[in-house]
Amino acid sequence: MGIKELILGKKPEEKPVERGPVPQHIAVIMDGNGRWAKKRGLPRTAGHKVGAETFRTIATYCKDIGVRYFTVYAFSTENWKRPPEEVDTLMELFRRYLREAAETMVERGVAVRVLGDLSPLPADIRAQIAEVEALADSLGPDAATASLCINYGGRDEIKNAMRALAREAAAGTLDPDSITEEMIGQHLYTAHMPDPDLIIRPSGEIRTSNFLLWQSAYAEYYFTDVLWPDFSTADLDAAIASFNRRSRRFGGV
């Protein structure tokens, strides 16, 4: 039994939505943990704990239905502004999740990756990330990938890519006039994966919140009022069904 069931009781039966083809890459802005907890008179930290469990459930479900890449916004560059006790809880959740990921999700054939500027994170978390990345490498290039964006910001990512290209130009190894969109993409955290096809934003908010700004140029967005801790496999099926009803023209006719 998971954390959510311990808090709320038995999980109700879900009726799956009829699902067609699945996107290659789905990304999620995990939002609504704090509001989920507040509605139940619980501390915000309880919402984050249930949200972490939801991530694992949805990530493994994505692998099971054939989604190759699943990427979530776990902790932004702006989240350091939250109350210290909430930040500490999130860091502790990363410690616990990364340990579990090494023991469970990898056994299911899911390669866990971490994207973002990791330098401000505590040393022990960075060490765990290195271990999990090594395990992901051991699964090979064809494994399904679940990526956690930690200390991530879309503008920060683009800034860092531009700095890397500028250093190459200053060193004389790159002609600035030869820079292409593909070269910029190769300097982003997501260089090893295709751009997202579908980006899901739970919780009723309708904004991108600095998430995958470069990569989302032609992504389809799906917004839902469901808070992330309540987000189910049926909700994912509904998002995929919506995606499959759309016509993706990529600027064409």
Sequence and secondary structure as in RCSB ss.txt:
>XXXX:A:sequence
MGIKELILGKKPEEKPVERGPVPQHIAVIMDGNGRWAKKRGLPRTAGHKVGAETFRTIATYCKDIGVRYFTVYAF
STENWKRPPEEVDTLMELFRRYLREAAETMVERGVAVRVLGDLSPLPADIRAQIAEVEALADSLGPDAATASLCI
NYGGRDEIKNAMRALAREAAAGTLDPDSITEEMIGQHLYTAHMPDPDLIIRPSGEIRTSNFLLWQSAYAEYYFTD
VLWPDFSTADLDAAIASFNRRSRRFGGV
>XXXX:A:secstr
  HHHHHH S          S  SEEEEE   HHHHHHHTT  HHHHHHHHHHHHHHHHHHHHHHT SEEEEEEE
ETTGGGS HHHHHHHHHHHHHHHHHHHHTTTTTTEEEEEES  TTS HHHHHHHHHHHHHHHHT TTSEEEEEEE
EE HHHHHHHHHHHHHHHHHTTS  GGG  HHHHHHTSTTTTS   SEEEE TT  S TTSSTTTTTT EEEE S
S GGG  HHHHHHHHHHHHTS   TT  
